[in-house]
Amino acid sequence: MLRAIEKKDIQLALKWFNDPEVIQFLQVYLPITELAEEKWFERVSLSEHDIVFSIEIKAGENESKPIGNCGLHQINWKDRVSTFGIAIGEKDFWGGGYGTEAAKLLMEYAFCQLNLRRISSSVYDFNERSLAMHKKLGFEIEGRRRQAIFKNNRYADEIVLGLLKEEWGRAEE
Ligand SMILES: CC(C)(COP(=O)(O)OP(=O)(O)OC[C@H]1O[C@@H](n2cnc3c(N)ncnc32)[C@H](O)[C@@H]1OP(=O)(O)O)[C@@H](O)C(=O)NCCC(=O)NCCS
């Protein structure tokens, strides 16, 4: 399930986005303070160009548990394009299909509710799981920014991806 992020999510986000194993795959590289996270929450909550959801899984009869965030950023309402971001912060849930399922819900929302027509994304070359997820969703590789990223004491390429509304879901047909 995707739901709007709330102030109560800040503490979990601090745990996730200060975890080196998680952030090696993300743009984030500086330690994140509670104040910075609160400011980010405030900015995103009021922005018309960012939409962030908490990814929750069922945990019992009437309970759910947040395991990560996903969102649309830099939404451009004229060109109808946006950038996609996702992180399952609870590492025990990596590889369980939750990322793909959450991303599918987000793409459906982007294309069928917001009337966007293109979603941009990028993945570091060593992030095989994310690349596999993007391909399952129908993303096409559009380019490669060579050695654009320094992570884990090496330069990595940034693989540039895009998904058009008409391509969405085609990969699984
Ligand atoms: C990337 C991420 C969102 C993917 O979500 P996930 O729930 O872990 O991944 P899924 O289980 O949906 O797997 C997607 C595909 O990856 C592949 N995969 C899974 N584990 C893998 C592994 N260890 N190595 C390579 N590929 C793997 C599989 O092909 C899988 O497809 P399948 O269901 O057909 O087997 C999640 O791992 C994550 O948040 N990672 C840390 C942050 C991050 O990388 N964010 C994205 C930045 S671009």
The ligand as a Gaussian input file, in Angstrom:
#p B3LYP/6-31G(d) Opt

LIG

0 1
 C       15.808000      -1.214000      -5.594000
 C       14.667000      -1.680000      -4.707000
 C       13.586000      -0.608000      -4.647000
 C       14.065000      -2.937000      -5.372000
 O       13.020000      -3.403000      -4.580000
 P       13.038000      -4.904000      -4.045000
 O       11.750000      -5.167000      -3.387000
 O       14.271000      -5.116000      -3.231000
 O       13.206000      -5.691000      -5.395000
 P       12.234000      -6.804000      -5.994000
 O       12.141000      -7.955000      -5.052000
 O       10.992000      -6.160000      -6.449000
 O       13.139000      -7.314000      -7.211000
 C       13.169000      -6.760000      -8.471000
 C       13.977000      -7.667000      -9.359000
 O       15.335000      -7.566000      -8.968000
 C       15.976000      -8.780000      -9.208000
 N       16.730000      -9.092000      -7.991000
 C       16.281000      -9.365000      -6.766000
 N       17.323000      -9.536000      -5.937000
 C       18.427000      -9.354000      -6.673000
 C       19.811000      -9.385000      -6.394000
 N       20.267000      -9.633000      -5.161000
 N       20.687000      -9.145000      -7.406000
 C       20.244000      -8.890000      -8.653000
 N       18.929000      -8.829000      -8.973000
 C       18.063000      -9.069000      -7.980000
 C       14.983000      -9.789000      -9.591000
 O       15.027000      -9.962000     -11.008000
 C       13.676000      -9.160000      -9.231000
 O       12.746000      -9.588000     -10.127000
 P       11.981000     -11.021000      -9.913000
 O       10.827000     -10.686000      -9.001000
 O       11.567000     -11.360000     -11.297000
 O       12.916000     -11.987000      -9.310000
 C       15.149000      -2.029000      -3.269000
 O       16.015000      -3.149000      -3.320000
 C       15.823000      -0.869000      -2.593000
 O       15.177000       0.027000      -2.100000
 N       17.180000      -0.860000      -2.540000
 C       17.946000       0.161000      -1.849000
 C       17.743000       1.587000      -2.416000
 C       17.762000       1.619000      -3.917000
 O       18.556000       0.936000      -4.563000
 N       16.875000       2.433000      -4.500000
 C       16.778000       2.608000      -5.930000
 C       17.755000       3.599000      -6.399000
 S       17.714000       3.742000      -8.167000

